[in-house]
């Protein structure tokens, strides 16, 4: 047997407990594409099993079938107060809001009244948008 011909085994890219989103099904597993799970076990050889919110553990799947899941908008909107939802409505898209910690810190330190400034400008912009185009309920996080 010649040495060095074996493919290296991909190690677990996410730790047990990490939230993941299933993106495809290349090995006929039983996970729903688009659904969020937690890594339950590293099955070695490029495989893992995951657990859903009800405690159901799925079949072994390949790591290439998933990605790390961020905080989803559907969950976030249930956690925020009305003022925060209004603030978020100033952004285009809300599914993947991510700031690097150093940027967030600089913004907070340099503009302590940023939220107030955004909320002051928002009504005028929304009035203009409402007059020009019909409101799309799927794009408005307050709905």
N, C-alpha and C positions, 0 to 999 in steps of 0.2 A: 504494500500500500504506500502510495506516495504521500508524503506529508505536505500540509499547506493547501490541499485541495478542498477541504471542508469549508463550507460557508460559515462565517461567524454567526452565532445565534444572537438575534437582537434582544438586548436586555429590556426589562420592563421600563418603558419610557415614563410611566406615571406610577406613583406610589399607591399602595392599597389605601382606599378611602377617597382618592381623587375623583372629582366629578368629571365624567366624560360624556361626549355626544357620539352616538353611532352615526357614521357617515356613509357606510356602504355595507354590502354583505358578500364578501368574497369566499366565505367558507360555509355557507348554508347554516348560519347560527340562528338563534331564535330571538334576537334583539330587534326592536323596531327602529328603522332608520329615522334619525332626527330626535329620538328620545334620549333623555338624560339618565345615566346610571352612575353608580360608584364602583370603582375597581374593587373587586372582592378578593381576587387571588391572581397571582402571577403564575401561570401554568407552565412557564419555561418554554423554550423552543418557539418563541414569538407568539405565544397564546396567552389569553387571560380569560377570567370569568368576571362578570359584573353582577351587581345586585340593584334591583329597582327600589322605589320608595316604599313598596309594600313588603319588602324582604324576600322577594323571589329572586333566586340565583339562576342566571342563564347558562347556556352551553358555552364551551370554549370558543373563543373567536380570536381572530388575528389582530395584532396591534394596528395594522394598517387600516382597519375598519373603523377607527375611532379618532377623535381629537379631544383635547382638553376643553371642557365646557366652561364658559364664563358665566356671569350672572345674567340670566335671561330677563327680558323685559316683562314677560307675563308674571314672573315671581316678584320682580322689583316693584311693579305698580301696586301690588297688594301690600307692600311694606311702607310705602311713602305717604306722607300727609298731602293734602290738597295743594298747599303752597309749593312743595317740592315737585309735584306733578306739573304744576303751571310753569315752574322754572324749566323743567325738562322739555316742555313743549316748544321752547325757543331753539332747540337743536334739530338739525335735520337727521332723522333716524335716531333710535334709542336702543337698538339691539346690542350694540357692542361699544358702549361708551367706556373708554379706557384712557386714563392719563397716567403718565409716568409719575411716580411719587415726587420726584424732584421738581417737575413742572407744576404739579398740583400745589406743592408747598410754596413755590415762588408766586403763583397766582394768588394764593390765599394771603400771603404776607404783603404783596404789593397792592392788591385791590380788595381790601376787606369788605367793601360794599358792592362787590361784583353782582351778587344776586339781586340787590336792590336796583342797580342800574339796568340789568336785563329785564326785570319785571316792569320798570318804568317805560322802557322802549317797546316791550311786547304788545301792549294793546293797540298802539298806532299801526304796527306792522300787521297785526291780525286783522284790523279793520280794512286795511288796504287789500290783504289777501282775500278776505271774505267778499269784498266788492268785485274783485277781478276773477275769482275762480270759486266754484262750489267746494265746500269743505269735504275732504275725504276722511270719514271716520276711522279708517284703518291707520291713518298717519297722525292722528291727534291722540297723544297719550292720555288726555283727560277724559276721553270717552270710554 
